[in-house]
Amino acid sequence: MSSNALTNREHLIELYNRGERNFAEVRLSGVNLKRQCLNQINLSHSYLKRANLAEACLINANFKDASLEEVNLSKACLIDANLTKADLSGANLRQSQLSGAILSNTVLKKADLSSACLIHSSLLFAQLLKANLEAANLTSATLTHAMAEKANLKRAILTRAILSSANLSHANLKEANLIRAYLYQANLENCHLQYADLSYADLRGADLRGADLRCANLEGANLTGANLNCSDFEGANLTGADLSKTDANKANFRQANLTGCNLLGANLASANLSGANLHQAGLLLSYLVGSNLKRANLKRANLIGAILTENNLLSASLEETILPNGSRGNLLS
């Protein structure tokens, strides 16, 4: 229908109830459609700034390229909705249902998506700068190349989510569930990941410079080639994790559990490994000059070809440790 033919809320609802679904390009800023059932409605290219769609039923609705700045969609049902390239800057989407929704290239700057359900949703190239996604459920969601700098994802569920090449620098991911998440080459610089669960996550080539991972769970995680410069893993669980070829210069692994960890060719220059558990860890060809291994447990660890000085191992536990020259014991010569 012609966008000029629609004049107000009552007119839209009347036409919808008659079976009309195409309302593309309508201009109804501030319209109140709270709790309305508008499934499969086409509002693409529409102007609905500050509209009230709280608790509305909008299953399979089309909002492509719509202007939805500061709109209220709290508790709305947007399952399988198309929000491609829509502008939802500052929008209220608290507790909304967005499972299977398409939000590719969508602008969600400073939007509130706290406790929203985004299972299997698509957020490719989405703009999430300073967005609030606290306790949101993003299980199996796709956020490839998403821009989520300074976003709040505290306690968010990102199990098996795809975040390859996403920008999460300075984001808050404290206590987030990232089990088996795919974070290949993601930017997590200065990210807050305290107590987060990253077990079996794929972090190959990720940028974790200055990230805070204190007490995080990274059991079985793959960090091959990741940049860990000045990152903090104090008290973290890295059992069986792969840190081969990582750059962990000045990283803090104090009291971390690195049992069975693969550190082949890792750069651990000036890293703090005091009190760390490196039982059966593989440190072959690693660089440990200037690192602190005071009271570290290196029982049955393999240090063949590692570069370090004897002072590095003072007070470390070396029971059945294979030293850089292939010998066992506490002498480097």
Secondary structure, 3 states (H helix, E strand, C coil): CCHHHCCCHHHHHHHHHCCCCECCCCECCCCECCCCECCCCECCCCECCCCECCCCECCCCECCCCECCCCECCCCECCCCECCCCECCCCECCCCECCCCECCCCECCCCECCCCECCCCECCCCECCCCECCCCECCCCECCCCECCCCECCCCECCCCECCCCECCCCECCCCECCCCECCCCECCCCECCCCECCCCECCCCECCCCECCCCECCCCECCCCECCCCECCCCECCCCECCCCECCCCECCCCECCCCECCCCECCCCECCCCECCCCECCCCECCCCECCCCECCCCECCCCECCHHHHCCCECCCCECCCCCECCCCC
